[in-house]
Amino acid sequence: MSQFEKAYSSLTIGPLTLRNRFIKAATNEGMAKGGIVSKGLARFHERMAEGGAALSTVAYCATSRDGRTFIDQAVLDDDALADFRALTDAVHRHGGAASAQITHAGSFTFLDKDTLQTSKPLSSSGGFNKVGVMSGRFFKKAMNRDEMDAMAAEFVTAAIKAREAGFDAVELHMGHGYLLSQFVSPIYNKRRDAYGGTIEKRMNFPSEVLRKVLDAVGKDLAVLVKYSMTDGPGKGNTISEGVEVAKRLQADGAHMAVLSNGLNVESIQAMFGCPLPSSGSKPANPIIGLGMKIQEMTAPPPIEFRENYLRELAQQVRAAVDMPLAYLGGIQSHEGVEQAMGDGFEAIAMGRALVHDPHFVNRLREGSIQTSGCTACNRCVTMMYSPGGTSCIESPDKPDPKLNTERAAA
C-alpha cells in the first residue's frame, strides 16, 4: 500500500473507526447566528461528509453561555440537542462521523456586560485582561479550586450532551488562547501553586478535564485534544514544551492529538502559516476589525505560506510519542498527503482546503485534481463574521445566509 493509499484506509481512534484518515479541522463557521445550530451549519458539515472527509469537526461548541467568545456561537445544552442531532444525522447519511469541539473562552471573550454572567471572565490568572480592552472587560479573575471543579464539570456535561446529540467524537480545545490554553501557556498562566510554573504544573488542570471527560464518555466517543505545539515567536511555549504536552496527553489516555500552533492574539501567523488579510477587507463585526487592526500594527514581518508549514514542529512531536496524531498545517496536494503519511501521522486535518472545496478528498482520490485551488489568502477567516458565514471568496458556491437563521431541526 502506498502512502497515498494509506490515507484512504480506515483508522480506529478509541471506540471510533473512520472510513479514511481525513479530518475536517474545526474552523469557526460563523453559522450559529444568535447561538442557534442552524440549517446552514448542518449543511456545511454534511457537505464535508459528502465530499469524502471521514470526520467533520463542528467548531467552538461552548460548554456554557459564558463560555462563548461571541454571541453567535452554539452551546452544548439541552436547547441545542435536537438541532445538533439534525446535524449529526446529516453527516451520518453520507458515511461520515461528526466531532464536537468543546471549548470555553476564559478571558478570550467579547460578550458584552449584559450577556456575560460573571463580573470578570475566568482565566488561569487574574489581573489586566488585554483581550478585554476591545470589549470593555479590562480585568480577569484567577480561577479558584471550586471554580476549577465547576469548570471541569461543565466540560463533562458538554461531552455527555454531545453523545446525546449523536456525535461520534469530541475534541477538547487546549490551544489558540482559549481557557485550557490559558493554563498551558506561560503567557497567560502566572500562577505559583500546583497549576502554574513548570509545563508539568501548567498542564495539571487541562489534564484533569481530559481525564474526567474520558471517564464520562471515552468508552462511547473518541476523545481528541487540539493543542498548540508552540505559542509562536516570543516568550511562550516552545516546541520542547509542546512535546511535553503531547507526552502528558498520551499518559492521560487521549485517543488522538490534533497538532495546531500559535495563539489567536499573539501569533496568528504561527497558526495560519501566513498573515491575515489587511484591514482593507473589513469584517462586519467591529470588534474583530479593531482586533485585526491591532494585530497589523504589532505583527512581525509577514511570512509566505508553504504547504505543510508545521511539518518540522510536528515531526518532533511524532518522534516523542506513540499516540495517534493528526497533522494539521496547510496540506493542499497529493504530494502533501503522501508526505504526512510518510512522516508517520495517523490522520490529516484540513481547514482551508475543504472550505475552498468540500469535495477535495474525493477528487484527490479520483485523480481529477492533484492540488487544491486554495491560495491561503485567509479571507475566509473574515468571511466567518459575514451573514453567510465561512466560505471561500474564490469559490462560486456561496452559503445561503437565510439558512443561518433557521434552526437545523426546524
C-alpha positions as CSV (number, residue, x, y, z in Angstrom):
1,M,0.0,0.0,0.0
2,S,1.4,3.4,-1.0
3,Q,1.4,6.3,1.5
4,F,-1.3,8.0,-0.5
5,E,-3.5,4.9,-0.5
6,K,-2.9,4.6,3.3
7,A,-4.6,8.0,3.7
8,Y,-7.8,6.4,2.3
9,S,-7.6,3.3,4.6
10,S,-9.7,3.0,7.8
11,L,-8.5,4.3,11.1
12,T,-9.6,3.4,14.6
13,I,-9.5,6.2,17.3
14,G,-10.6,4.9,20.6
15,P,-14.0,3.4,20.1
16,L,-14.5,5.0,16.7
17,T,-13.5,3.6,13.3
18,L,-13.2,6.2,10.5
19,R,-13.5,5.3,6.8
20,N,-10.3,7.1,5.9
21,R,-7.6,9.4,7.5
22,F,-9.0,12.8,6.5
23,I,-10.5,15.1,9.2
24,K,-12.3,18.4,8.6
25,A,-10.5,20.6,11.1
26,A,-12.5,22.9,13.3
27,T,-12.7,26.3,11.7
28,N,-15.2,28.8,13.2
29,E,-18.1,28.5,10.7
30,G,-20.0,31.7,11.7
31,M,-23.2,29.9,11.0
32,A,-24.7,29.8,14.5
33,K,-26.3,33.3,14.4
34,G,-27.7,34.2,17.8
35,G,-26.4,31.0,19.1
36,I,-28.7,28.7,17.1
37,V,-27.5,25.5,15.5
38,S,-28.7,26.4,12.0
39,K,-29.6,24.6,8.8
40,G,-26.6,26.4,7.3
41,L,-24.2,24.9,9.9
42,A,-25.7,21.4,9.4
43,R,-25.4,21.7,5.6
44,F,-21.8,22.9,5.9
45,H,-20.8,19.7,7.7
46,E,-23.0,17.5,5.6
47,R,-21.1,18.7,2.5
48,M,-17.8,17.7,4.2
49,A,-19.0,14.2,4.7
50,E,-20.5,14.1,1.2
51,G,-17.1,15.2,-0.2
52,G,-15.2,12.4,1.5
53,A,-13.9,13.6,4.9
54,A,-14.2,10.8,7.4
55,L,-14.7,13.1,10.4
56,S,-16.1,16.6,10.4
57,T,-15.4,18.8,13.4
58,V,-18.0,21.4,14.5
59,A,-16.0,24.3,15.7
60,Y,-16.5,26.0,19.1
61,C,-19.3,24.2,20.9
62,A,-19.2,26.2,24.1
63,T,-19.6,24.4,27.5
64,S,-21.9,27.2,28.7
65,R,-23.3,30.5,27.6
66,D,-20.5,32.2,29.5
67,G,-18.0,30.0,27.6
68,R,-18.7,31.7,24.3
69,T,-16.3,34.0,22.6
70,F,-19.1,35.7,20.7
71,I,-22.9,35.6,21.0
72,D,-23.0,33.9,17.5
73,Q,-21.7,30.6,18.9
74,A,-23.6,27.4,19.9
75,V,-23.7,25.9,23.4
76,L,-23.9,22.2,24.0
77,D,-27.0,22.3,26.2
78,D,-30.5,20.8,26.1
79,D,-31.9,23.6,24.0
80,A,-29.5,22.7,21.2
81,L,-29.7,18.9,21.2
82,A,-32.4,18.5,18.6
83,D,-30.6,20.8,16.2
84,F,-27.2,19.2,16.8
85,R,-28.9,15.8,16.2
86,A,-30.1,17.1,12.8
87,L,-26.5,18.0,12.0
88,T,-25.0,14.7,13.1
89,D,-27.8,12.8,11.2
90,A,-26.9,14.7,8.1
91,V,-23.2,13.8,8.4
92,H,-24.1,10.1,9.1
93,R,-26.2,9.9,5.9
94,H,-23.1,10.2,3.9
95,G,-21.0,7.7,5.8
96,G,-19.1,10.3,7.8
97,A,-18.6,10.9,11.5
98,A,-19.1,14.1,13.5
99,S,-17.0,15.6,16.2
100,A,-17.9,18.4,18.6
101,Q,-15.1,20.8,19.5
102,I,-15.7,21.6,23.2
103,T,-14.4,24.9,24.3
104,H,-14.6,27.6,26.9
105,A,-13.3,31.1,26.1
106,G,-12.0,32.0,29.5
107,S,-10.8,35.6,29.3
108,F,-10.8,35.5,25.5
109,T,-14.4,36.6,25.3
110,F,-16.1,39.5,23.6
111,L,-19.5,39.0,25.2
112,D,-21.0,42.3,26.5
113,K,-21.6,43.1,30.1
114,D,-25.3,42.3,29.8
115,T,-24.6,38.8,28.4
116,L,-21.7,37.5,30.4
117,Q,-23.0,36.3,33.7
118,T,-19.8,36.7,35.7
119,S,-18.4,40.2,36.6
120,K,-14.9,39.2,35.4
121,P,-14.1,36.5,32.8
122,L,-12.4,33.5,34.3
123,S,-8.8,32.5,33.5
124,S,-5.7,30.8,34.9
125,S,-4.5,34.1,36.3
126,G,-6.2,37.4,37.3
127,G,-5.3,41.0,36.6
128,F,-5.3,43.0,33.4
129,N,-7.1,41.4,30.5
130,K,-5.5,42.6,27.3
131,V,-8.2,40.9,25.2
132,G,-10.9,42.7,27.2
133,V,-9.7,46.1,26.0
134,M,-11.7,45.6,22.9
135,S,-14.9,44.8,24.8
136,G,-14.6,46.9,27.9
137,R,-13.6,43.9,30.2
138,F,-10.3,45.1,31.5
139,F,-9.8,42.6,34.3
140,K,-10.0,38.8,34.5
141,K,-10.3,36.5,37.6
142,A,-7.9,33.7,38.5
143,M,-10.0,30.5,39.0
144,N,-10.1,29.0,42.5
145,R,-10.4,25.3,43.2
146,D,-14.2,25.4,43.4
147,E,-14.4,27.2,40.1
148,M,-12.0,24.7,38.5
149,D,-14.1,21.8,39.7
150,A,-17.2,23.5,38.3
151,M,-15.5,24.2,35.0
152,A,-14.3,20.6,34.7
153,A,-17.9,19.5,35.3
154,E,-19.0,21.9,32.5
155,F,-16.7,20.1,30.1
156,V,-18.0,16.7,31.2
157,T,-21.6,17.8,30.8
158,A,-20.9,19.2,27.4
159,A,-19.3,15.9,26.3
160,I,-22.4,14.0,27.6
161,K,-24.6,16.3,25.7
162,A,-22.5,15.7,22.6
163,R,-23.1,12.0,23.0
164,E,-26.8,12.5,23.3
165,A,-26.8,14.7,20.1
166,G,-25.3,11.8,18.1
167,F,-21.7,13.0,17.9
168,D,-19.1,10.3,17.4
169,A,-16.2,12.2,18.9
170,V,-15.4,15.3,21.0
171,E,-12.3,17.5,20.7
172,L,-11.1,19.4,23.7
173,H,-9.6,22.6,22.6
174,M,-6.3,23.3,24.5
175,G,-4.9,25.7,22.0
176,H,-5.1,29.1,20.5
177,G,-5.5,31.1,23.7
178,Y,-8.9,29.8,25.0
179,L,-9.4,28.8,28.6
180,L,-7.5,25.5,28.7
181,S,-4.7,27.0,26.7
182,Q,-4.6,29.9,29.2
183,F,-3.4,27.3,31.7
184,V,-1.0,25.7,29.3
185,S,0.7,28.9,28.1
186,P,3.1,30.9,30.4
187,I,2.0,34.0,28.5
188,Y,-1.3,33.7,30.4
189,N,-0.5,31.4,33.3
190,K,1.3,33.3,36.1
191,R,0.2,31.1,39.0
192,R,2.5,29.9,41.7
193,D,0.5,27.0,43.0
194,A,0.2,23.4,41.7
195,Y,-1.3,24.8,38.5
196,G,1.4,27.2,37.4
197,G,5.2,27.3,36.9
198,T,6.6,24.4,35.0
199,I,4.9,22.9,32.0
200,E,4.0,19.8,34.1
201,K,2.2,22.0,36.6
202,R,0.6,24.2,33.9
203,M,-0.9,21.0,32.4
204,N,-2.5,19.9,35.6
205,F,-5.9,21.4,35.2
206,P,-6.3,20.7,31.5
207,S,-5.2,17.1,32.3
208,E,-7.9,16.9,35.0
209,V,-10.5,18.0,32.5
210,L,-9.3,15.4,29.9
211,R,-9.3,12.5,32.4
212,K,-12.8,13.4,33.6
213,V,-14.2,13.6,30.0
214,L,-12.5,10.3,29.2
215,D,-14.1,8.7,32.3
216,A,-17.5,10.1,31.3
217,V,-17.7,9.3,27.5
218,G,-14.4,7.7,26.5
219,K,-16.0,4.2,26.0
220,D,-18.5,5.6,23.6
221,L,-16.9,8.6,21.9
222,A,-13.4,9.2,20.5
223,V,-11.8,11.9,22.7
224,L,-9.4,14.1,20.8
225,V,-7.3,17.1,22.0
226,K,-6.4,20.0,19.8
227,Y,-3.4,22.0,21.1
228,S,-0.8,24.5,20.1
229,M,2.7,22.9,19.7
230,T,4.2,26.3,20.3
231,D,2.8,29.7,21.3
232,G,4.7,31.2,18.3
233,P,7.5,33.7,18.5
234,G,8.1,35.3,21.8
235,K,8.2,34.2,25.4
236,G,5.6,31.5,25.3
237,N,5.8,27.7,24.9
238,T,8.4,26.4,22.5
239,I,8.4,23.0,20.8
240,S,10.1,21.5,23.9
241,E,7.0,22.3,25.9
242,G,4.9,21.2,23.0
243,V,6.5,17.8,23.2
244,E,5.9,17.6,26.9
245,V,2.2,18.4,26.4
246,A,1.9,15.5,23.9
247,K,3.6,13.2,26.4
248,R,1.1,14.2,29.1
249,L,-1.9,13.7,26.7
250,Q,-0.6,10.3,25.9
251,A,-0.2,9.4,29.6
252,D,-3.7,10.6,30.3
253,G,-5.1,8.4,27.6
254,A,-6.3,10.8,24.9
255,H,-7.3,8.9,21.8
256,M,-5.7,11.4,19.5
257,A,-3.9,14.8,19.5
258,V,-4.5,17.3,16.7
259,L,-1.3,19.3,16.2
260,S,-2.0,23.0,15.8
261,N,0.1,26.0,16.6
262,G,0.0,29.6,17.8
263,L,-2.3,31.9,19.6
264,N,-5.3,34.0,18.4
265,V,-3.9,37.3,19.6
266,E,-0.1,37.0,19.9
267,S,0.8,34.8,17.0
268,I,-1.9,34.4,14.3
269,Q,0.8,33.9,11.6
270,A,2.1,30.9,13.5
271,M,-1.4,29.4,13.4
272,F,-2.2,30.0,9.7
273,G,1.3,29.9,8.2
274,C,0.8,33.4,6.8
275,P,-0.8,36.7,7.7
276,L,-4.5,37.5,7.9
277,P,-5.7,39.9,5.1
278,S,-5.2,43.6,5.8
279,S,-8.0,45.5,7.4
280,G,-8.9,46.8,3.9
281,S,-11.0,43.6,3.9
282,K,-13.2,44.6,6.9
283,P,-15.3,42.0,8.7
284,A,-18.8,43.1,9.7
285,N,-18.0,42.7,13.4
286,P,-16.3,45.9,14.5
287,I,-14.5,44.3,17.4
288,I,-12.9,41.8,15.0
289,G,-12.0,44.7,12.7
290,L,-10.3,46.5,15.6
291,G,-8.5,43.3,16.6
292,M,-7.2,42.8,13.1
293,K,-6.0,46.4,13.0
294,I,-4.1,46.0,16.3
295,Q,-2.6,42.8,15.0
296,E,-1.4,44.5,11.9
297,M,0.3,47.2,14.0
298,T,2.0,44.7,16.2
299,A,2.6,41.7,13.9
300,P,6.0,40.5,12.9
301,P,7.1,40.8,9.3
302,P,4.7,38.7,7.1
303,I,5.8,35.1,6.2
304,E,5.0,33.4,3.0
305,F,2.7,30.4,3.0
306,R,4.2,27.0,2.2
307,E,2.5,23.6,2.1
308,N,2.9,21.5,5.3
309,Y,4.3,24.6,7.1
310,L,4.1,22.9,10.5
311,R,5.9,19.8,9.4
312,E,9.2,20.3,11.2
313,L,7.4,21.0,14.5
314,A,5.0,18.1,14.2
315,Q,7.9,15.7,13.4
316,Q,9.4,16.5,16.8
317,V,6.2,15.6,18.5
318,R,5.9,12.4,16.3
319,A,9.3,11.3,17.4
320,A,8.5,11.7,21.1
321,V,5.1,9.9,21.4
322,D,3.4,6.8,20.2
323,M,-0.2,8.0,20.5
324,P,-2.2,8.7,17.3
325,L,-1.6,12.2,15.9
326,A,-3.4,14.3,13.3
327,Y,-1.2,16.5,11.3
328,L,-2.7,20.0,10.7
329,G,-0.9,22.7,8.8
330,G,-1.5,23.5,5.1
331,I,-1.7,20.2,3.3
332,Q,-3.1,21.0,-0.2
333,S,-2.0,18.3,-2.6
334,H,-1.4,14.7,-3.4
335,E,2.2,15.1,-2.6
336,G,1.4,16.8,0.7
337,V,-0.8,13.9,1.7
338,E,2.0,11.4,0.8
339,Q,4.5,13.4,2.9
340,A,2.3,13.5,6.0
341,M,1.5,9.8,5.8
342,G,5.2,9.0,5.2
343,D,6.1,11.1,8.3
344,G,4.0,8.7,10.4
345,F,1.0,10.7,11.2
346,E,-2.2,8.7,11.6
347,A,-4.5,11.3,10.2
348,I,-4.6,14.6,8.2
349,A,-6.7,17.5,9.4
350,M,-7.6,20.2,6.8
351,G,-9.3,23.5,7.1
352,R,-9.0,26.0,4.3
353,A,-8.6,23.4,1.5
354,L,-12.0,21.9,2.4
355,V,-13.6,25.3,2.8
356,H,-12.5,26.0,-0.7
357,D,-13.7,22.7,-2.0
358,P,-15.7,20.3,0.3
359,H,-15.2,17.5,-2.3
360,F,-11.4,17.9,-2.2
361,V,-10.9,14.5,-0.5
362,N,-12.9,12.5,-3.1
363,R,-11.5,14.5,-6.1
364,L,-7.9,13.9,-4.9
365,R,-8.5,10.2,-4.7
366,E,-10.2,10.1,-8.1
367,G,-7.3,11.9,-9.6
368,S,-9.4,14.7,-11.1
369,I,-7.2,17.1,-9.2
370,Q,-3.7,17.0,-7.8
371,T,-3.6,20.3,-5.9
372,S,-6.2,22.4,-4.1
373,G,-7.2,25.7,-5.6
374,C,-6.9,27.3,-2.2
375,T,-4.4,30.2,-2.2
376,A,-4.2,30.6,1.6
377,C,-5.3,34.2,1.3
378,N,-7.1,33.8,4.6
379,R,-10.1,35.9,3.5
380,C,-12.3,33.0,4.6
381,V,-11.3,34.0,8.1
382,T,-13.0,37.4,7.8
383,M,-16.0,35.8,6.0
384,M,-16.9,33.9,9.1
385,Y,-18.4,37.1,10.5
386,S,-20.5,37.8,7.5
387,P,-24.2,36.8,7.2
388,G,-23.3,33.8,5.1
389,G,-20.5,32.6,7.4
390,T,-17.3,30.9,6.4
391,S,-16.7,30.5,2.7
392,C,-14.0,30.8,0.1
393,I,-14.3,34.1,-1.8
394,E,-12.8,32.4,-4.9
395,S,-15.4,29.8,-5.0
396,P,-18.7,30.4,-6.9
397,D,-20.5,28.2,-4.4
398,K,-21.6,30.6,-1.6
399,P,-23.6,29.7,1.5
400,D,-27.2,30.9,1.8
401,P,-27.4,33.5,4.6
402,K,-31.1,32.6,5.2
403,L,-30.1,29.1,6.3
404,N,-28.1,30.5,9.1
405,T,-31.2,32.0,10.7
406,E,-33.2,28.7,10.7
407,R,-32.8,26.0,13.4
408,A,-31.4,22.8,11.9
409,A,-34.3,20.7,13.2
410,A,-37.0,23.0,12.1
